[in-house]
Amino acid sequence: VKISLQVPKPVSKTKASNKANLDDGTESDVDEDEDFPVNILKSIYEGRPGTVFFQYLPQCCKVRNTSRTGEMSEKEREKSKLKFKISDHVFTYNCVVNSFVKAGFTQTEGKNWNVLWSAPLKAESLKQFSQFQRCNHFPSCWQMGRKDLLWRNMSKMKRD
């Protein structure tokens, strides 16, 4: 089975509103210029750093437990400047953009980003990441994510 990737048009902003235009011609529900707080989820392990907390969007009609979260100070926000980038090789989904923006990230097209939303990368690409950069896939992630490939790999392990 061959899967072809649809190369999306770049995300742009309209002059009438500051909302992002998505690949399907619709606009994001979230105003990207609005300032959203950045909440940090404290680790359950002592001495480990926290992670950015993503609350459910209102459309989900659910609320996550916020007992271990704290809001990032204005000084910390200025220092960290959380940014995300969506690769040109993947479709830009409204839910992805809205989630990042509501979590306090801003979208960028440049090389200065914290999170890259993309198709699976080659190992060579990951070697170029700084310690503060993350992506949504890792090399050969399909080996675990697809049931048929997971079964094949598990069978090989049992034989060896």
Chimera marker file (.cmm) of the C-alpha trace (Angstrom):
<marker_set name="trace">
<marker id="1" x="0.000" y="0.000" z="0.000" r="1" g="1" b="0" radius="0.5"/>
<marker id="2" x="1.450" y="3.347" z="-1.021" r="1" g="1" b="0" radius="0.5"/>
<marker id="3" x="0.557" y="6.456" z="0.925" r="1" g="1" b="0" radius="0.5"/>
<marker id="4" x="1.104" y="9.822" z="-0.674" r="1" g="1" b="0" radius="0.5"/>
<marker id="5" x="1.502" y="12.927" z="1.418" r="1" g="1" b="0" radius="0.5"/>
<marker id="6" x="-0.479" y="15.988" z="0.493" r="1" g="1" b="0" radius="0.5"/>
<marker id="7" x="1.819" y="19.008" z="0.520" r="1" g="1" b="0" radius="0.5"/>
<marker id="8" x="-0.152" y="21.847" z="2.107" r="1" g="1" b="0" radius="0.5"/>
<marker id="9" x="-0.134" y="25.501" z="1.270" r="1" g="1" b="0" radius="0.5"/>
<marker id="10" x="1.696" y="27.603" z="3.868" r="1" g="1" b="0" radius="0.5"/>
<marker id="11" x="-0.316" y="29.015" z="6.757" r="1" g="1" b="0" radius="0.5"/>
<marker id="12" x="-0.940" y="32.732" z="6.398" r="1" g="1" b="0" radius="0.5"/>
<marker id="13" x="-2.781" y="35.405" z="8.341" r="1" g="1" b="0" radius="0.5"/>
<marker id="14" x="-5.577" y="37.521" z="6.924" r="1" g="1" b="0" radius="0.5"/>
<marker id="15" x="-5.626" y="41.294" z="7.370" r="1" g="1" b="0" radius="0.5"/>
<marker id="16" x="-9.249" y="41.304" z="8.489" r="1" g="1" b="0" radius="0.5"/>
<marker id="17" x="-8.511" y="39.049" z="11.448" r="1" g="1" b="0" radius="0.5"/>
<marker id="18" x="-5.395" y="37.682" z="13.026" r="1" g="1" b="0" radius="0.5"/>
<marker id="19" x="-6.558" y="34.103" z="12.731" r="1" g="1" b="0" radius="0.5"/>
<marker id="20" x="-4.493" y="31.578" z="10.778" r="1" g="1" b="0" radius="0.5"/>
<marker id="21" x="-5.798" y="30.304" z="7.453" r="1" g="1" b="0" radius="0.5"/>
<marker id="22" x="-5.572" y="26.531" z="7.342" r="1" g="1" b="0" radius="0.5"/>
<marker id="23" x="-4.911" y="24.288" z="4.357" r="1" g="1" b="0" radius="0.5"/>
<marker id="24" x="-8.564" y="23.511" z="3.793" r="1" g="1" b="0" radius="0.5"/>
<marker id="25" x="-9.416" y="27.226" z="3.426" r="1" g="1" b="0" radius="0.5"/>
<marker id="26" x="-10.931" y="27.583" z="6.897" r="1" g="1" b="0" radius="0.5"/>
<marker id="27" x="-9.692" y="29.767" z="9.719" r="1" g="1" b="0" radius="0.5"/>
<marker id="28" x="-8.373" y="28.646" z="13.081" r="1" g="1" b="0" radius="0.5"/>
<marker id="29" x="-10.809" y="29.128" z="15.969" r="1" g="1" b="0" radius="0.5"/>
<marker id="30" x="-8.122" y="30.754" z="18.105" r="1" g="1" b="0" radius="0.5"/>
<marker id="31" x="-6.822" y="34.290" z="17.682" r="1" g="1" b="0" radius="0.5"/>
<marker id="32" x="-3.048" y="33.806" z="17.547" r="1" g="1" b="0" radius="0.5"/>
<marker id="33" x="-2.373" y="37.328" z="18.855" r="1" g="1" b="0" radius="0.5"/>
<marker id="34" x="-4.341" y="36.659" z="22.038" r="1" g="1" b="0" radius="0.5"/>
<marker id="35" x="-2.048" y="36.068" z="25.012" r="1" g="1" b="0" radius="0.5"/>
<marker id="36" x="-2.674" y="32.674" z="26.617" r="1" g="1" b="0" radius="0.5"/>
<marker id="37" x="-1.007" y="31.629" z="29.889" r="1" g="1" b="0" radius="0.5"/>
<marker id="38" x="1.610" y="28.880" z="29.809" r="1" g="1" b="0" radius="0.5"/>
<marker id="39" x="0.876" y="26.245" z="32.432" r="1" g="1" b="0" radius="0.5"/>
<marker id="40" x="3.571" y="23.850" z="33.583" r="1" g="1" b="0" radius="0.5"/>
<marker id="41" x="2.747" y="20.354" z="34.851" r="1" g="1" b="0" radius="0.5"/>
<marker id="42" x="5.064" y="19.474" z="37.718" r="1" g="1" b="0" radius="0.5"/>
<marker id="43" x="6.783" y="16.095" z="37.470" r="1" g="1" b="0" radius="0.5"/>
<marker id="44" x="5.796" y="13.297" z="39.849" r="1" g="1" b="0" radius="0.5"/>
<marker id="45" x="9.508" y="12.495" z="40.165" r="1" g="1" b="0" radius="0.5"/>
<marker id="46" x="11.698" y="14.628" z="42.396" r="1" g="1" b="0" radius="0.5"/>
<marker id="47" x="14.358" y="16.672" z="40.606" r="1" g="1" b="0" radius="0.5"/>
<marker id="48" x="12.742" y="16.281" z="37.144" r="1" g="1" b="0" radius="0.5"/>
<marker id="49" x="11.635" y="19.365" z="35.186" r="1" g="1" b="0" radius="0.5"/>
<marker id="50" x="7.988" y="20.014" z="34.455" r="1" g="1" b="0" radius="0.5"/>
<marker id="51" x="6.364" y="19.866" z="31.048" r="1" g="1" b="0" radius="0.5"/>
<marker id="52" x="3.987" y="22.180" z="29.218" r="1" g="1" b="0" radius="0.5"/>
<marker id="53" x="0.407" y="21.407" z="30.225" r="1" g="1" b="0" radius="0.5"/>
<marker id="54" x="-2.139" y="21.081" z="27.413" r="1" g="1" b="0" radius="0.5"/>
<marker id="55" x="-5.698" y="21.573" z="28.657" r="1" g="1" b="0" radius="0.5"/>
<marker id="56" x="-8.582" y="20.134" z="26.637" r="1" g="1" b="0" radius="0.5"/>
<marker id="57" x="-10.166" y="22.628" z="24.254" r="1" g="1" b="0" radius="0.5"/>
<marker id="58" x="-13.723" y="23.706" z="25.183" r="1" g="1" b="0" radius="0.5"/>
<marker id="59" x="-15.125" y="21.701" z="22.241" r="1" g="1" b="0" radius="0.5"/>
<marker id="60" x="-14.103" y="18.469" z="24.028" r="1" g="1" b="0" radius="0.5"/>
<marker id="61" x="-16.430" y="19.186" z="26.978" r="1" g="1" b="0" radius="0.5"/>
<marker id="62" x="-13.775" y="17.778" z="29.327" r="1" g="1" b="0" radius="0.5"/>
<marker id="63" x="-11.406" y="19.344" z="31.838" r="1" g="1" b="0" radius="0.5"/>
<marker id="64" x="-8.061" y="17.892" z="32.936" r="1" g="1" b="0" radius="0.5"/>
<marker id="65" x="-6.967" y="17.844" z="36.572" r="1" g="1" b="0" radius="0.5"/>
<marker id="66" x="-4.842" y="20.951" z="37.232" r="1" g="1" b="0" radius="0.5"/>
<marker id="67" x="-3.767" y="20.188" z="40.817" r="1" g="1" b="0" radius="0.5"/>
<marker id="68" x="-0.085" y="19.766" z="39.813" r="1" g="1" b="0" radius="0.5"/>
<marker id="69" x="0.098" y="22.742" z="37.452" r="1" g="1" b="0" radius="0.5"/>
<marker id="70" x="1.462" y="26.222" z="37.891" r="1" g="1" b="0" radius="0.5"/>
<marker id="71" x="1.458" y="29.218" z="35.587" r="1" g="1" b="0" radius="0.5"/>
<marker id="72" x="4.773" y="30.266" z="34.052" r="1" g="1" b="0" radius="0.5"/>
<marker id="73" x="5.780" y="33.781" z="35.147" r="1" g="1" b="0" radius="0.5"/>
<marker id="74" x="6.015" y="36.619" z="32.627" r="1" g="1" b="0" radius="0.5"/>
<marker id="75" x="9.803" y="36.666" z="33.084" r="1" g="1" b="0" radius="0.5"/>
<marker id="76" x="10.043" y="32.922" z="32.319" r="1" g="1" b="0" radius="0.5"/>
<marker id="77" x="7.778" y="33.341" z="29.287" r="1" g="1" b="0" radius="0.5"/>
<marker id="78" x="9.982" y="36.070" z="27.852" r="1" g="1" b="0" radius="0.5"/>
<marker id="79" x="13.063" y="33.925" z="28.433" r="1" g="1" b="0" radius="0.5"/>
<marker id="80" x="11.654" y="30.720" z="26.898" r="1" g="1" b="0" radius="0.5"/>
<marker id="81" x="9.513" y="32.132" z="24.042" r="1" g="1" b="0" radius="0.5"/>
<marker id="82" x="7.728" y="28.883" z="23.199" r="1" g="1" b="0" radius="0.5"/>
<marker id="83" x="7.321" y="28.409" z="19.442" r="1" g="1" b="0" radius="0.5"/>
<marker id="84" x="6.039" y="25.613" z="17.237" r="1" g="1" b="0" radius="0.5"/>
<marker id="85" x="6.551" y="24.910" z="13.562" r="1" g="1" b="0" radius="0.5"/>
<marker id="86" x="4.400" y="22.819" z="11.254" r="1" g="1" b="0" radius="0.5"/>
<marker id="87" x="6.385" y="21.146" z="8.488" r="1" g="1" b="0" radius="0.5"/>
<marker id="88" x="5.569" y="21.853" z="4.854" r="1" g="1" b="0" radius="0.5"/>
<marker id="89" x="5.198" y="18.090" z="4.316" r="1" g="1" b="0" radius="0.5"/>
<marker id="90" x="2.167" y="17.554" z="6.552" r="1" g="1" b="0" radius="0.5"/>
<marker id="91" x="-1.391" y="18.840" z="6.514" r="1" g="1" b="0" radius="0.5"/>
<marker id="92" x="-2.042" y="21.706" z="8.946" r="1" g="1" b="0" radius="0.5"/>
<marker id="93" x="-4.841" y="20.606" z="11.252" r="1" g="1" b="0" radius="0.5"/>
<marker id="94" x="-6.979" y="23.169" z="13.062" r="1" g="1" b="0" radius="0.5"/>
<marker id="95" x="-6.904" y="21.133" z="16.293" r="1" g="1" b="0" radius="0.5"/>
<marker id="96" x="-3.068" y="21.059" z="16.324" r="1" g="1" b="0" radius="0.5"/>
<marker id="97" x="-2.756" y="24.817" z="15.788" r="1" g="1" b="0" radius="0.5"/>
<marker id="98" x="-5.455" y="25.584" z="18.389" r="1" g="1" b="0" radius="0.5"/>
<marker id="99" x="-3.886" y="23.283" z="20.994" r="1" g="1" b="0" radius="0.5"/>
<marker id="100" x="-0.444" y="24.852" z="20.667" r="1" g="1" b="0" radius="0.5"/>
<marker id="101" x="-1.782" y="28.415" z="20.681" r="1" g="1" b="0" radius="0.5"/>
<marker id="102" x="-4.012" y="27.772" z="23.723" r="1" g="1" b="0" radius="0.5"/>
<marker id="103" x="-0.987" y="26.281" z="25.537" r="1" g="1" b="0" radius="0.5"/>
<marker id="104" x="0.922" y="29.547" z="25.026" r="1" g="1" b="0" radius="0.5"/>
<marker id="105" x="3.002" y="28.723" z="21.936" r="1" g="1" b="0" radius="0.5"/>
<marker id="106" x="3.332" y="30.964" z="18.886" r="1" g="1" b="0" radius="0.5"/>
<marker id="107" x="3.656" y="29.626" z="15.355" r="1" g="1" b="0" radius="0.5"/>
<marker id="108" x="6.854" y="30.271" z="13.425" r="1" g="1" b="0" radius="0.5"/>
<marker id="109" x="8.238" y="29.471" z="9.996" r="1" g="1" b="0" radius="0.5"/>
<marker id="110" x="11.869" y="29.989" z="10.981" r="1" g="1" b="0" radius="0.5"/>
<marker id="111" x="14.468" y="27.688" z="12.522" r="1" g="1" b="0" radius="0.5"/>
<marker id="112" x="13.936" y="28.909" z="16.080" r="1" g="1" b="0" radius="0.5"/>
<marker id="113" x="11.232" y="26.554" z="17.434" r="1" g="1" b="0" radius="0.5"/>
<marker id="114" x="10.608" y="24.239" z="20.388" r="1" g="1" b="0" radius="0.5"/>
<marker id="115" x="8.202" y="21.766" z="18.778" r="1" g="1" b="0" radius="0.5"/>
<marker id="116" x="8.177" y="20.527" z="15.190" r="1" g="1" b="0" radius="0.5"/>
<marker id="117" x="4.965" y="18.946" z="13.897" r="1" g="1" b="0" radius="0.5"/>
<marker id="118" x="6.040" y="16.825" z="10.945" r="1" g="1" b="0" radius="0.5"/>
<marker id="119" x="6.151" y="13.473" z="9.227" r="1" g="1" b="0" radius="0.5"/>
<marker id="120" x="8.613" y="10.921" z="10.675" r="1" g="1" b="0" radius="0.5"/>
<marker id="121" x="12.175" y="12.235" z="10.465" r="1" g="1" b="0" radius="0.5"/>
<marker id="122" x="15.435" y="10.546" z="9.606" r="1" g="1" b="0" radius="0.5"/>
<marker id="123" x="17.910" y="9.961" z="12.438" r="1" g="1" b="0" radius="0.5"/>
<marker id="124" x="20.315" y="12.475" z="10.889" r="1" g="1" b="0" radius="0.5"/>
<marker id="125" x="17.716" y="15.227" z="11.308" r="1" g="1" b="0" radius="0.5"/>
<marker id="126" x="17.273" y="14.475" z="15.002" r="1" g="1" b="0" radius="0.5"/>
<marker id="127" x="21.009" y="14.820" z="15.601" r="1" g="1" b="0" radius="0.5"/>
<marker id="128" x="20.710" y="18.495" z="14.633" r="1" g="1" b="0" radius="0.5"/>
<marker id="129" x="18.061" y="19.230" z="17.299" r="1" g="1" b="0" radius="0.5"/>
<marker id="130" x="19.048" y="21.257" z="20.352" r="1" g="1" b="0" radius="0.5"/>
<marker id="131" x="18.194" y="19.913" z="23.811" r="1" g="1" b="0" radius="0.5"/>
<marker id="132" x="15.056" y="22.097" z="23.878" r="1" g="1" b="0" radius="0.5"/>
<marker id="133" x="13.591" y="20.932" z="20.553" r="1" g="1" b="0" radius="0.5"/>
<marker id="134" x="11.058" y="18.121" z="20.222" r="1" g="1" b="0" radius="0.5"/>
<marker id="135" x="9.063" y="16.547" z="17.393" r="1" g="1" b="0" radius="0.5"/>
<marker id="136" x="5.877" y="14.522" z="17.223" r="1" g="1" b="0" radius="0.5"/>
<marker id="137" x="7.513" y="11.482" z="15.538" r="1" g="1" b="0" radius="0.5"/>
<marker id="138" x="10.805" y="9.665" z="15.859" r="1" g="1" b="0" radius="0.5"/>
<marker id="139" x="12.677" y="7.504" z="13.307" r="1" g="1" b="0" radius="0.5"/>
<marker id="140" x="10.998" y="4.156" z="12.556" r="1" g="1" b="0" radius="0.5"/>
<marker id="141" x="8.025" y="4.966" z="14.789" r="1" g="1" b="0" radius="0.5"/>
<marker id="142" x="5.804" y="2.948" z="12.441" r="1" g="1" b="0" radius="0.5"/>
<marker id="143" x="7.603" y="-0.211" z="13.588" r="1" g="1" b="0" radius="0.5"/>
<marker id="144" x="5.645" y="0.034" z="16.851" r="1" g="1" b="0" radius="0.5"/>
<marker id="145" x="2.592" y="1.967" z="15.708" r="1" g="1" b="0" radius="0.5"/>
<marker id="146" x="1.388" y="-0.420" z="13.011" r="1" g="1" b="0" radius="0.5"/>
<marker id="147" x="0.054" y="-3.731" z="14.337" r="1" g="1" b="0" radius="0.5"/>
<marker id="148" x="1.419" y="-5.794" z="11.469" r="1" g="1" b="0" radius="0.5"/>
<marker id="149" x="4.966" y="-4.408" z="11.864" r="1" g="1" b="0" radius="0.5"/>
<marker id="150" x="4.812" y="-4.681" z="15.647" r="1" g="1" b="0" radius="0.5"/>
<marker id="151" x="3.775" y="-8.351" z="15.301" r="1" g="1" b="0" radius="0.5"/>
<marker id="152" x="6.605" y="-9.021" z="12.825" r="1" g="1" b="0" radius="0.5"/>
<marker id="153" x="9.192" y="-7.427" z="15.138" r="1" g="1" b="0" radius="0.5"/>
<marker id="154" x="7.864" y="-9.248" z="18.212" r="1" g="1" b="0" radius="0.5"/>
<marker id="155" x="8.032" y="-12.556" z="16.317" r="1" g="1" b="0" radius="0.5"/>
<marker id="156" x="11.652" y="-11.857" z="15.334" r="1" g="1" b="0" radius="0.5"/>
<marker id="157" x="12.519" y="-11.153" z="18.974" r="1" g="1" b="0" radius="0.5"/>
<marker id="158" x="10.964" y="-14.439" z="20.121" r="1" g="1" b="0" radius="0.5"/>
<marker id="159" x="12.949" y="-16.413" z="17.520" r="1" g="1" b="0" radius="0.5"/>
<marker id="160" x="16.276" y="-14.849" z="18.476" r="1" g="1" b="0" radius="0.5"/>
<link id1="1" id2="2" r="1" g="1" b="0" radius="0.2"/>
<link id1="2" id2="3" r="1" g="1" b="0" radius="0.2"/>
<link id1="3" id2="4" r="1" g="1" b="0" radius="0.2"/>
<link id1="4" id2="5" r="1" g="1" b="0" radius="0.2"/>
<link id1="5" id2="6" r="1" g="1" b="0" radius="0.2"/>
<link id1="6" id2="7" r="1" g="1" b="0" radius="0.2"/>
<link id1="7" id2="8" r="1" g="1" b="0" radius="0.2"/>
<link id1="8" id2="9" r="1" g="1" b="0" radius="0.2"/>
<link id1="9" id2="10" r="1" g="1" b="0" radius="0.2"/>
<link id1="10" id2="11" r="1" g="1" b="0" radius="0.2"/>
<link id1="11" id2="12" r="1" g="1" b="0" radius="0.2"/>
<link id1="12" id2="13" r="1" g="1" b="0" radius="0.2"/>
<link id1="13" id2="14" r="1" g="1" b="0" radius="0.2"/>
<link id1="14" id2="15" r="1" g="1" b="0" radius="0.2"/>
<link id1="15" id2="16" r="1" g="1" b="0" radius="0.2"/>
<link id1="16" id2="17" r="1" g="1" b="0" radius="0.2"/>
<link id1="17" id2="18" r="1" g="1" b="0" radius="0.2"/>
<link id1="18" id2="19" r="1" g="1" b="0" radius="0.2"/>
<link id1="19" id2="20" r="1" g="1" b="0" radius="0.2"/>
<link id1="20" id2="21" r="1" g="1" b="0" radius="0.2"/>
<link id1="21" id2="22" r="1" g="1" b="0" radius="0.2"/>
<link id1="22" id2="23" r="1" g="1" b="0" radius="0.2"/>
<link id1="23" id2="24" r="1" g="1" b="0" radius="0.2"/>
<link id1="24" id2="25" r="1" g="1" b="0" radius="0.2"/>
<link id1="25" id2="26" r="1" g="1" b="0" radius="0.2"/>
<link id1="26" id2="27" r="1" g="1" b="0" radius="0.2"/>
<link id1="27" id2="28" r="1" g="1" b="0" radius="0.2"/>
<link id1="28" id2="29" r="1" g="1" b="0" radius="0.2"/>
<link id1="29" id2="30" r="1" g="1" b="0" radius="0.2"/>
<link id1="30" id2="31" r="1" g="1" b="0" radius="0.2"/>
<link id1="31" id2="32" r="1" g="1" b="0" radius="0.2"/>
<link id1="32" id2="33" r="1" g="1" b="0" radius="0.2"/>
<link id1="33" id2="34" r="1" g="1" b="0" radius="0.2"/>
<link id1="34" id2="35" r="1" g="1" b="0" radius="0.2"/>
<link id1="35" id2="36" r="1" g="1" b="0" radius="0.2"/>
<link id1="36" id2="37" r="1" g="1" b="0" radius="0.2"/>
<link id1="37" id2="38" r="1" g="1" b="0" radius="0.2"/>
<link id1="38" id2="39" r="1" g="1" b="0" radius="0.2"/>
<link id1="39" id2="40" r="1" g="1" b="0" radius="0.2"/>
<link id1="40" id2="41" r="1" g="1" b="0" radius="0.2"/>
<link id1="41" id2="42" r="1" g="1" b="0" radius="0.2"/>
<link id1="42" id2="43" r="1" g="1" b="0" radius="0.2"/>
<link id1="43" id2="44" r="1" g="1" b="0" radius="0.2"/>
<link id1="44" id2="45" r="1" g="1" b="0" radius="0.2"/>
<link id1="45" id2="46" r="1" g="1" b="0" radius="0.2"/>
<link id1="46" id2="47" r="1" g="1" b="0" radius="0.2"/>
<link id1="47" id2="48" r="1" g="1" b="0" radius="0.2"/>
<link id1="48" id2="49" r="1" g="1" b="0" radius="0.2"/>
<link id1="49" id2="50" r="1" g="1" b="0" radius="0.2"/>
<link id1="50" id2="51" r="1" g="1" b="0" radius="0.2"/>
<link id1="51" id2="52" r="1" g="1" b="0" radius="0.2"/>
<link id1="52" id2="53" r="1" g="1" b="0" radius="0.2"/>
<link id1="53" id2="54" r="1" g="1" b="0" radius="0.2"/>
<link id1="54" id2="55" r="1" g="1" b="0" radius="0.2"/>
<link id1="55" id2="56" r="1" g="1" b="0" radius="0.2"/>
<link id1="56" id2="57" r="1" g="1" b="0" radius="0.2"/>
<link id1="57" id2="58" r="1" g="1" b="0" radius="0.2"/>
<link id1="58" id2="59" r="1" g="1" b="0" radius="0.2"/>
<link id1="59" id2="60" r="1" g="1" b="0" radius="0.2"/>
<link id1="60" id2="61" r="1" g="1" b="0" radius="0.2"/>
<link id1="61" id2="62" r="1" g="1" b="0" radius="0.2"/>
<link id1="62" id2="63" r="1" g="1" b="0" radius="0.2"/>
<link id1="63" id2="64" r="1" g="1" b="0" radius="0.2"/>
<link id1="64" id2="65" r="1" g="1" b="0" radius="0.2"/>
<link id1="65" id2="66" r="1" g="1" b="0" radius="0.2"/>
<link id1="66" id2="67" r="1" g="1" b="0" radius="0.2"/>
<link id1="67" id2="68" r="1" g="1" b="0" radius="0.2"/>
<link id1="68" id2="69" r="1" g="1" b="0" radius="0.2"/>
<link id1="69" id2="70" r="1" g="1" b="0" radius="0.2"/>
<link id1="70" id2="71" r="1" g="1" b="0" radius="0.2"/>
<link id1="71" id2="72" r="1" g="1" b="0" radius="0.2"/>
<link id1="72" id2="73" r="1" g="1" b="0" radius="0.2"/>
<link id1="73" id2="74" r="1" g="1" b="0" radius="0.2"/>
<link id1="74" id2="75" r="1" g="1" b="0" radius="0.2"/>
<link id1="75" id2="76" r="1" g="1" b="0" radius="0.2"/>
<link id1="76" id2="77" r="1" g="1" b="0" radius="0.2"/>
<link id1="77" id2="78" r="1" g="1" b="0" radius="0.2"/>
<link id1="78" id2="79" r="1" g="1" b="0" radius="0.2"/>
<link id1="79" id2="80" r="1" g="1" b="0" radius="0.2"/>
<link id1="80" id2="81" r="1" g="1" b="0" radius="0.2"/>
<link id1="81" id2="82" r="1" g="1" b="0" radius="0.2"/>
<link id1="82" id2="83" r="1" g="1" b="0" radius="0.2"/>
<link id1="83" id2="84" r="1" g="1" b="0" radius="0.2"/>
<link id1="84" id2="85" r="1" g="1" b="0" radius="0.2"/>
<link id1="85" id2="86" r="1" g="1" b="0" radius="0.2"/>
<link id1="86" id2="87" r="1" g="1" b="0" radius="0.2"/>
<link id1="87" id2="88" r="1" g="1" b="0" radius="0.2"/>
<link id1="88" id2="89" r="1" g="1" b="0" radius="0.2"/>
<link id1="89" id2="90" r="1" g="1" b="0" radius="0.2"/>
<link id1="90" id2="91" r="1" g="1" b="0" radius="0.2"/>
<link id1="91" id2="92" r="1" g="1" b="0" radius="0.2"/>
<link id1="92" id2="93" r="1" g="1" b="0" radius="0.2"/>
<link id1="93" id2="94" r="1" g="1" b="0" radius="0.2"/>
<link id1="94" id2="95" r="1" g="1" b="0" radius="0.2"/>
<link id1="95" id2="96" r="1" g="1" b="0" radius="0.2"/>
<link id1="96" id2="97" r="1" g="1" b="0" radius="0.2"/>
<link id1="97" id2="98" r="1" g="1" b="0" radius="0.2"/>
<link id1="98" id2="99" r="1" g="1" b="0" radius="0.2"/>
<link id1="99" id2="100" r="1" g="1" b="0" radius="0.2"/>
<link id1="100" id2="101" r="1" g="1" b="0" radius="0.2"/>
<link id1="101" id2="102" r="1" g="1" b="0" radius="0.2"/>
<link id1="102" id2="103" r="1" g="1" b="0" radius="0.2"/>
<link id1="103" id2="104" r="1" g="1" b="0" radius="0.2"/>
<link id1="104" id2="105" r="1" g="1" b="0" radius="0.2"/>
<link id1="105" id2="106" r="1" g="1" b="0" radius="0.2"/>
<link id1="106" id2="107" r="1" g="1" b="0" radius="0.2"/>
<link id1="107" id2="108" r="1" g="1" b="0" radius="0.2"/>
<link id1="108" id2="109" r="1" g="1" b="0" radius="0.2"/>
<link id1="109" id2="110" r="1" g="1" b="0" radius="0.2"/>
<link id1="110" id2="111" r="1" g="1" b="0" radius="0.2"/>
<link id1="111" id2="112" r="1" g="1" b="0" radius="0.2"/>
<link id1="112" id2="113" r="1" g="1" b="0" radius="0.2"/>
<link id1="113" id2="114" r="1" g="1" b="0" radius="0.2"/>
<link id1="114" id2="115" r="1" g="1" b="0" radius="0.2"/>
<link id1="115" id2="116" r="1" g="1" b="0" radius="0.2"/>
<link id1="116" id2="117" r="1" g="1" b="0" radius="0.2"/>
<link id1="117" id2="118" r="1" g="1" b="0" radius="0.2"/>
<link id1="118" id2="119" r="1" g="1" b="0" radius="0.2"/>
<link id1="119" id2="120" r="1" g="1" b="0" radius="0.2"/>
<link id1="120" id2="121" r="1" g="1" b="0" radius="0.2"/>
<link id1="121" id2="122" r="1" g="1" b="0" radius="0.2"/>
<link id1="122" id2="123" r="1" g="1" b="0" radius="0.2"/>
<link id1="123" id2="124" r="1" g="1" b="0" radius="0.2"/>
<link id1="124" id2="125" r="1" g="1" b="0" radius="0.2"/>
<link id1="125" id2="126" r="1" g="1" b="0" radius="0.2"/>
<link id1="126" id2="127" r="1" g="1" b="0" radius="0.2"/>
<link id1="127" id2="128" r="1" g="1" b="0" radius="0.2"/>
<link id1="128" id2="129" r="1" g="1" b="0" radius="0.2"/>
<link id1="129" id2="130" r="1" g="1" b="0" radius="0.2"/>
<link id1="130" id2="131" r="1" g="1" b="0" radius="0.2"/>
<link id1="131" id2="132" r="1" g="1" b="0" radius="0.2"/>
<link id1="132" id2="133" r="1" g="1" b="0" radius="0.2"/>
<link id1="133" id2="134" r="1" g="1" b="0" radius="0.2"/>
<link id1="134" id2="135" r="1" g="1" b="0" radius="0.2"/>
<link id1="135" id2="136" r="1" g="1" b="0" radius="0.2"/>
<link id1="136" id2="137" r="1" g="1" b="0" radius="0.2"/>
<link id1="137" id2="138" r="1" g="1" b="0" radius="0.2"/>
<link id1="138" id2="139" r="1" g="1" b="0" radius="0.2"/>
<link id1="139" id2="140" r="1" g="1" b="0" radius="0.2"/>
<link id1="140" id2="141" r="1" g="1" b="0" radius="0.2"/>
<link id1="141" id2="142" r="1" g="1" b="0" radius="0.2"/>
<link id1="142" id2="143" r="1" g="1" b="0" radius="0.2"/>
<link id1="143" id2="144" r="1" g="1" b="0" radius="0.2"/>
<link id1="144" id2="145" r="1" g="1" b="0" radius="0.2"/>
<link id1="145" id2="146" r="1" g="1" b="0" radius="0.2"/>
<link id1="146" id2="147" r="1" g="1" b="0" radius="0.2"/>
<link id1="147" id2="148" r="1" g="1" b="0" radius="0.2"/>
<link id1="148" id2="149" r="1" g="1" b="0" radius="0.2"/>
<link id1="149" id2="150" r="1" g="1" b="0" radius="0.2"/>
<link id1="150" id2="151" r="1" g="1" b="0" radius="0.2"/>
<link id1="151" id2="152" r="1" g="1" b="0" radius="0.2"/>
<link id1="152" id2="153" r="1" g="1" b="0" radius="0.2"/>
<link id1="153" id2="154" r="1" g="1" b="0" radius="0.2"/>
<link id1="154" id2="155" r="1" g="1" b="0" radius="0.2"/>
<link id1="155" id2="156" r="1" g="1" b="0" radius="0.2"/>
<link id1="156" id2="157" r="1" g="1" b="0" radius="0.2"/>
<link id1="157" id2="158" r="1" g="1" b="0" radius="0.2"/>
<link id1="158" id2="159" r="1" g="1" b="0" radius="0.2"/>
<link id1="159" id2="160" r="1" g="1" b="0" radius="0.2"/>
</marker_set>
